[in-house]
């Protein structure tokens, strides 16, 4: 049996009392009632993961369909305002936050499933595991908290889907601004900034707001955690 110094640390723990494992590997046995209870818990958590996985896909579909519809409307008629694309940016941010909230709930079930896959099923198959893993699972059940922060959830969904959607909206917005000008028009600064005027709001202020917003999205995507809890070691 390997010594405690050879056991890799378990990341993603520390959510509550008893969540720190003692790093000692032993062979565990379970009564039929305990094993059945854990198996049913595993099936329930996998079912919850499947349901929220479908909800994540639904939210992304809303963003894609909404973006395509608004782009078709804005580009279909030269008289339609470029503000449509700014509205698309706002709607997509709402969808992003909604999806991030669903993603954090998905990760609660995912975290529990990973705990059981990493400890319970190896023990059932005869492998030596840390006997303190029950406290880790109890801590997660006692105080359900997503192992992923809100900022990380936003960043992960941006990396997976929404940066591509936002890039498409930005390019379509630039195309709309260009299409409203007559042929032979030459892009010159700072006069070109007036293309983004919205009523009494100057175009330079609109460009600045869009730039700050996209920098914020990029920072979220870059700073998102690269690994899930319990995926290291």
C-alpha positions as YAML, in Angstrom:
chain: A
units: angstrom
residues:
- id: 1
  name: UNK
  ca: [0.00, 0.00, 0.00]
- id: 2
  name: UNK
  ca: [1.47, 3.43, -0.91]
- id: 3
  name: UNK
  ca: [2.39, 5.76, 1.92]
- id: 4
  name: UNK
  ca: [0.46, 8.93, 2.62]
- id: 5
  name: UNK
  ca: [3.25, 11.01, 1.09]
- id: 6
  name: UNK
  ca: [2.66, 9.29, -2.25]
- id: 7
  name: UNK
  ca: [-1.03, 10.11, -2.38]
- id: 8
  name: UNK
  ca: [-1.72, 13.11, -4.63]
- id: 9
  name: UNK
  ca: [-3.60, 16.01, -3.10]
- id: 10
  name: UNK
  ca: [-7.29, 16.31, -3.82]
- id: 11
  name: UNK
  ca: [-8.14, 19.73, -5.27]
- id: 12
  name: UNK
  ca: [-11.53, 21.35, -5.21]
- id: 13
  name: UNK
  ca: [-12.29, 20.49, -1.58]
- id: 14
  name: UNK
  ca: [-12.67, 22.62, 1.52]
- id: 15
  name: UNK
  ca: [-16.34, 23.57, 1.07]
- id: 16
  name: UNK
  ca: [-17.23, 22.71, 4.62]
- id: 17
  name: UNK
  ca: [-16.24, 20.87, 7.77]
- id: 18
  name: UNK
  ca: [-14.79, 17.47, 7.10]
- id: 19
  name: UNK
  ca: [-14.00, 18.24, 3.47]
- id: 20
  name: UNK
  ca: [-10.25, 17.70, 3.88]
- id: 21
  name: UNK
  ca: [-9.24, 14.08, 3.34]
- id: 22
  name: UNK
  ca: [-6.63, 12.34, 5.50]
- id: 23
  name: UNK
  ca: [-4.62, 11.09, 2.47]
- id: 24
  name: UNK
  ca: [-4.55, 7.47, 3.76]
- id: 25
  name: UNK
  ca: [-5.47, 4.72, 1.28]
- id: 26
  name: UNK
  ca: [-7.40, 1.73, 2.60]
- id: 27
  name: UNK
  ca: [-9.73, -0.92, 1.24]
- id: 28
  name: UNK
  ca: [-13.38, -0.15, 1.98]
- id: 29
  name: UNK
  ca: [-16.47, -2.35, 2.00]
- id: 30
  name: UNK
  ca: [-20.09, -1.24, 1.88]
- id: 31
  name: UNK
  ca: [-23.33, -2.78, 3.05]
- id: 32
  name: UNK
  ca: [-25.97, -3.39, 0.42]
- id: 33
  name: UNK
  ca: [-28.10, -0.52, 1.78]
- id: 34
  name: UNK
  ca: [-25.21, 1.94, 1.67]
- id: 35
  name: UNK
  ca: [-24.16, 0.85, -1.80]
- id: 36
  name: UNK
  ca: [-27.73, 1.10, -3.12]
- id: 37
  name: UNK
  ca: [-28.16, 4.57, -1.60]
- id: 38
  name: UNK
  ca: [-24.96, 5.83, -3.23]
- id: 39
  name: UNK
  ca: [-25.87, 4.23, -6.56]
- id: 40
  name: UNK
  ca: [-29.29, 5.95, -6.50]
- id: 41
  name: UNK
  ca: [-27.62, 9.23, -5.57]
- id: 42
  name: UNK
  ca: [-25.23, 8.80, -8.48]
- id: 43
  name: UNK
  ca: [-28.09, 8.14, -10.90]
- id: 44
  name: UNK
  ca: [-29.99, 11.18, -9.61]
- id: 45
  name: UNK
  ca: [-26.99, 13.47, -10.01]
- id: 46
  name: UNK
  ca: [-26.28, 12.17, -13.52]
- id: 47
  name: UNK
  ca: [-29.93, 12.83, -14.39]
- id: 48
  name: UNK
  ca: [-29.63, 16.37, -13.04]
- id: 49
  name: UNK
  ca: [-26.47, 16.87, -15.11]
- id: 50
  name: UNK
  ca: [-28.28, 15.69, -18.24]
- id: 51
  name: UNK
  ca: [-31.21, 18.06, -17.63]
- id: 52
  name: UNK
  ca: [-28.96, 21.08, -17.10]
- id: 53
  name: UNK
  ca: [-26.80, 20.10, -20.07]
- id: 54
  name: UNK
  ca: [-29.93, 20.41, -22.21]
- id: 55
  name: UNK
  ca: [-30.75, 23.75, -20.61]
- id: 56
  name: UNK
  ca: [-27.27, 25.03, -21.46]
- id: 57
  name: UNK
  ca: [-27.75, 24.05, -25.09]
- id: 58
  name: UNK
  ca: [-31.17, 25.72, -25.11]
- id: 59
  name: UNK
  ca: [-29.75, 29.03, -23.88]
- id: 60
  name: UNK
  ca: [-27.03, 28.96, -26.53]
- id: 61
  name: UNK
  ca: [-29.65, 28.26, -29.19]
- id: 62
  name: UNK
  ca: [-31.61, 31.30, -28.01]
- id: 63
  name: UNK
  ca: [-28.52, 33.46, -28.41]
- id: 64
  name: UNK
  ca: [-27.74, 32.13, -31.90]
- id: 65
  name: UNK
  ca: [-31.31, 32.44, -33.18]
- id: 66
  name: UNK
  ca: [-31.77, 35.91, -31.69]
- id: 67
  name: UNK
  ca: [-28.48, 37.13, -33.16]
- id: 68
  name: UNK
  ca: [-29.31, 35.74, -36.60]
- id: 69
  name: UNK
  ca: [-32.78, 37.29, -36.55]
- id: 70
  name: UNK
  ca: [-31.60, 40.72, -35.48]
- id: 71
  name: UNK
  ca: [-28.74, 40.66, -38.00]
- id: 72
  name: UNK
  ca: [-31.12, 39.75, -40.81]
- id: 73
  name: UNK
  ca: [-33.43, 42.60, -39.80]
- id: 74
  name: UNK
  ca: [-30.65, 45.18, -39.53]
- id: 75
  name: UNK
  ca: [-28.84, 44.24, -42.73]
- id: 76
  name: UNK
  ca: [-32.01, 43.63, -44.75]
- id: 77
  name: UNK
  ca: [-32.86, 47.32, -45.08]
- id: 78
  name: UNK
  ca: [-30.37, 50.22, -45.23]
- id: 79
  name: UNK
  ca: [-32.81, 52.40, -43.28]
- id: 80
  name: UNK
  ca: [-32.76, 50.11, -40.25]
- id: 81
  name: UNK
  ca: [-30.58, 51.50, -37.47]
- id: 82
  name: UNK
  ca: [-27.26, 50.02, -36.42]
- id: 83
  name: UNK
  ca: [-28.57, 50.18, -32.84]
- id: 84
  name: UNK
  ca: [-30.06, 46.75, -33.55]
- id: 85
  name: UNK
  ca: [-26.60, 45.24, -33.12]
- id: 86
  name: UNK
  ca: [-26.03, 47.05, -29.84]
- id: 87
  name: UNK
  ca: [-29.34, 45.58, -28.69]
- id: 88
  name: UNK
  ca: [-28.07, 42.15, -29.80]
- id: 89
  name: UNK
  ca: [-24.97, 42.62, -27.64]
- id: 90
  name: UNK
  ca: [-27.17, 43.40, -24.64]
- id: 91
  name: UNK
  ca: [-29.47, 40.41, -25.22]
- id: 92
  name: UNK
  ca: [-26.52, 38.06, -25.64]
- id: 93
  name: UNK
  ca: [-25.07, 39.27, -22.36]
- id: 94
  name: UNK
  ca: [-28.38, 38.46, -20.69]
- id: 95
  name: UNK
  ca: [-28.29, 34.98, -22.24]
- id: 96
  name: UNK
  ca: [-24.65, 34.61, -21.14]
- id: 97
  name: UNK
  ca: [-25.45, 35.41, -17.51]
- id: 98
  name: UNK
  ca: [-28.45, 33.09, -17.58]
- id: 99
  name: UNK
  ca: [-26.33, 30.30, -19.03]
- id: 100
  name: UNK
  ca: [-23.56, 30.91, -16.50]
- id: 101
  name: UNK
  ca: [-26.07, 30.55, -13.66]
- id: 102
  name: UNK
  ca: [-27.29, 27.26, -15.13]
- id: 103
  name: UNK
  ca: [-23.71, 26.16, -15.64]
- id: 104
  name: UNK
  ca: [-22.91, 26.69, -11.95]
- id: 105
  name: UNK
  ca: [-25.91, 24.54, -11.00]
- id: 106
  name: UNK
  ca: [-24.75, 21.92, -13.50]
- id: 107
  name: UNK
  ca: [-21.34, 21.95, -11.84]
- id: 108
  name: UNK
  ca: [-22.84, 21.16, -8.41]
- id: 109
  name: UNK
  ca: [-24.12, 17.83, -9.75]
- id: 110
  name: UNK
  ca: [-20.95, 17.33, -11.82]
- id: 111
  name: UNK
  ca: [-18.80, 17.79, -8.72]
- id: 112
  name: UNK
  ca: [-20.74, 15.18, -6.76]
- id: 113
  name: UNK
  ca: [-20.61, 12.74, -9.66]
- id: 114
  name: UNK
  ca: [-16.84, 13.18, -9.91]
- id: 115
  name: UNK
  ca: [-16.46, 12.52, -6.18]
- id: 116
  name: UNK
  ca: [-18.32, 9.21, -6.47]
- id: 117
  name: UNK
  ca: [-16.55, 8.23, -9.69]
- id: 118
  name: UNK
  ca: [-13.19, 8.95, -8.14]
- id: 119
  name: UNK
  ca: [-13.73, 7.19, -4.81]
- id: 120
  name: UNK
  ca: [-16.90, 5.09, -4.52]
- id: 121
  name: UNK
  ca: [-16.69, 3.07, -7.71]
- id: 122
  name: UNK
  ca: [-12.94, 2.37, -7.40]
- id: 123
  name: UNK
  ca: [-13.65, 1.10, -3.86]
- id: 124
  name: UNK
  ca: [-16.49, -1.11, -5.16]
- id: 125
  name: UNK
  ca: [-14.09, -2.54, -7.75]
- id: 126
  name: UNK
  ca: [-11.51, -3.43, -5.10]
- id: 127
  name: UNK
  ca: [-9.18, -0.44, -5.29]
- id: 128
  name: UNK
  ca: [-7.80, 1.19, -2.16]
- id: 129
  name: UNK
  ca: [-9.18, 4.70, -1.66]
- id: 130
  name: UNK
  ca: [-9.09, 7.43, 0.96]
- id: 131
  name: UNK
  ca: [-11.68, 6.51, 3.65]
- id: 132
  name: UNK
  ca: [-12.32, 10.20, 4.33]
- id: 133
  name: UNK
  ca: [-14.03, 10.73, 0.99]
- id: 134
  name: UNK
  ca: [-17.43, 10.25, 2.67]
- id: 135
  name: UNK
  ca: [-16.86, 13.49, 4.59]
- id: 136
  name: UNK
  ca: [-16.14, 15.27, 1.34]
- id: 137
  name: UNK
  ca: [-19.44, 14.06, -0.14]
- id: 138
  name: UNK
  ca: [-21.34, 14.89, 3.06]
- id: 139
  name: UNK
  ca: [-19.91, 18.42, 3.04]
- id: 140
  name: UNK
  ca: [-21.08, 18.89, -0.54]
- id: 141
  name: UNK
  ca: [-24.55, 17.53, 0.26]
- id: 142
  name: UNK
  ca: [-24.85, 19.55, 3.48]
- id: 143
  name: UNK
  ca: [-23.96, 22.89, 1.90]
- id: 144
  name: UNK
  ca: [-24.59, 22.72, -1.86]
- id: 145
  name: UNK
  ca: [-22.25, 25.23, -3.48]
- id: 146
  name: UNK
  ca: [-20.98, 25.35, -6.99]
- id: 147
  name: UNK
  ca: [-17.24, 24.62, -7.18]
- id: 148
  name: UNK
  ca: [-17.06, 27.31, -9.86]
- id: 149
  name: UNK
  ca: [-17.31, 31.04, -9.20]
- id: 150
  name: UNK
  ca: [-19.67, 33.25, -11.17]
- id: 151
  name: UNK
  ca: [-16.76, 34.90, -13.01]
- id: 152
  name: UNK
  ca: [-15.31, 31.50, -13.94]
- id: 153
  name: UNK
  ca: [-18.70, 30.33, -15.19]
- id: 154
  name: UNK
  ca: [-19.04, 33.41, -17.38]
- id: 155
  name: UNK
  ca: [-15.52, 32.88, -18.70]
- id: 156
  name: UNK
  ca: [-16.08, 29.20, -19.49]
- id: 157
  name: UNK
  ca: [-19.28, 29.87, -21.43]
- id: 158
  name: UNK
  ca: [-17.54, 32.69, -23.28]
- id: 159
  name: UNK
  ca: [-14.67, 30.41, -24.25]
- id: 160
  name: UNK
  ca: [-17.00, 27.63, -25.35]
- id: 161
  name: UNK
  ca: [-19.62, 29.60, -27.28]
- id: 162
  name: UNK
  ca: [-20.22, 33.26, -26.73]
- id: 163
  name: UNK
  ca: [-16.95, 34.79, -27.91]
- id: 164
  name: UNK
  ca: [-17.78, 33.47, -31.37]
- id: 165
  name: UNK
  ca: [-21.28, 34.93, -31.17]
- id: 166
  name: UNK
  ca: [-19.96, 38.29, -29.98]
- id: 167
  name: UNK
  ca: [-17.33, 38.31, -32.74]
- id: 168
  name: UNK
  ca: [-20.07, 37.76, -35.34]
- id: 169
  name: UNK
  ca: [-22.15, 40.59, -33.86]
- id: 170
  name: UNK
  ca: [-19.18, 42.97, -33.89]
- id: 171
  name: UNK
  ca: [-18.26, 42.25, -37.51]
- id: 172
  name: UNK
  ca: [-21.90, 42.57, -38.57]
- id: 173
  name: UNK
  ca: [-22.10, 45.92, -36.75]
- id: 174
  name: UNK
  ca: [-19.05, 47.21, -38.60]
- id: 175
  name: UNK
  ca: [-20.57, 45.97, -41.87]
- id: 176
  name: UNK
  ca: [-23.82, 47.80, -41.10]
- id: 177
  name: UNK
  ca: [-21.96, 51.04, -40.41]
- id: 178
  name: UNK
  ca: [-20.10, 50.69, -43.71]
- id: 179
  name: UNK
  ca: [-23.18, 49.78, -45.76]
- id: 180
  name: UNK
  ca: [-24.97, 52.96, -44.72]
- id: 181
  name: UNK
  ca: [-22.37, 55.02, -46.59]
- id: 182
  name: UNK
  ca: [-22.40, 55.71, -50.36]
- id: 183
  name: UNK
  ca: [-20.02, 53.85, -52.67]
- id: 184
  name: UNK
  ca: [-16.58, 55.39, -52.90]
- id: 185
  name: UNK
  ca: [-16.76, 56.58, -49.29]
- id: 186
  name: UNK
  ca: [-13.30, 56.77, -47.69]
- id: 187
  name: UNK
  ca: [-12.78, 55.87, -44.03]
- id: 188
  name: UNK
  ca: [-11.18, 58.82, -42.27]
- id: 189
  name: UNK
  ca: [-10.70, 59.46, -38.58]
- id: 190
  name: UNK
  ca: [-11.99, 61.03, -36.44]
- id: 191
  name: UNK
  ca: [-14.91, 61.85, -38.77]
- id: 192
  name: UNK
  ca: [-15.68, 58.13, -39.19]
- id: 193
  name: UNK
  ca: [-16.61, 57.89, -35.52]
- id: 194
  name: UNK
  ca: [-19.78, 59.82, -36.28]
- id: 195
  name: UNK
  ca: [-21.11, 56.74, -38.08]
- id: 196
  name: UNK
  ca: [-22.05, 55.32, -34.68]
- id: 197
  name: UNK
  ca: [-24.02, 58.37, -33.54]
- id: 198
  name: UNK
  ca: [-27.22, 57.52, -31.68]
- id: 199
  name: UNK
  ca: [-29.44, 60.56, -31.38]
- id: 200
  name: UNK
  ca: [-27.62, 63.01, -29.11]
- id: 201
  name: UNK
  ca: [-25.00, 60.42, -28.13]
- id: 202
  name: UNK
  ca: [-21.77, 60.98, -30.10]
- id: 203
  name: UNK
  ca: [-20.32, 58.07, -32.03]
- id: 204
  name: UNK
  ca: [-16.99, 58.18, -30.20]
- id: 205
  name: UNK
  ca: [-18.81, 57.50, -26.93]
- id: 206
  name: UNK
  ca: [-20.64, 54.53, -28.48]
- id: 207
  name: UNK
  ca: [-17.37, 53.10, -29.82]
- id: 208
  name: UNK
  ca: [-15.76, 53.58, -26.42]
- id: 209
  name: UNK
  ca: [-18.61, 51.78, -24.64]
- id: 210
  name: UNK
  ca: [-18.42, 48.85, -27.07]
- id: 211
  name: UNK
  ca: [-14.63, 48.68, -26.68]
- id: 212
  name: UNK
  ca: [-14.83, 48.62, -22.88]
- id: 213
  name: UNK
  ca: [-17.56, 45.96, -23.00]
- id: 214
  name: UNK
  ca: [-15.54, 43.68, -25.29]
- id: 215
  name: UNK
  ca: [-12.40, 44.15, -23.20]
- id: 216
  name: UNK
  ca: [-14.46, 43.09, -20.17]
- id: 217
  name: UNK
  ca: [-15.57, 39.93, -22.00]
- id: 218
  name: UNK
  ca: [-12.00, 39.11, -23.04]
- id: 219
  name: UNK
  ca: [-10.76, 39.54, -19.46]
- id: 220
  name: UNK
  ca: [-13.49, 37.17, -18.22]
- id: 221
  name: UNK
  ca: [-12.52, 34.58, -20.82]
- id: 222
  name: UNK
  ca: [-8.79, 34.82, -20.10]
- id: 223
  name: UNK
  ca: [-9.13, 34.74, -16.31]
- id: 224
  name: UNK
  ca: [-11.51, 31.75, -16.20]
- id: 225
  name: UNK
  ca: [-10.04, 28.79, -14.32]
- id: 226
  name: UNK
  ca: [-8.39, 26.32, -16.64]
- id: 227
  name: UNK
  ca: [-9.28, 23.18, -14.65]
- id: 228
  name: UNK
  ca: [-12.35, 21.76, -12.94]
- id: 229
  name: UNK
  ca: [-12.24, 20.68, -9.28]
- id: 230
  name: UNK
  ca: [-11.16, 17.04, -8.80]
- id: 231
  name: UNK
  ca: [-9.69, 16.90, -12.31]
- id: 232
  name: UNK
  ca: [-6.10, 17.29, -11.15]
- id: 233
  name: UNK
  ca: [-3.85, 14.82, -9.37]
...
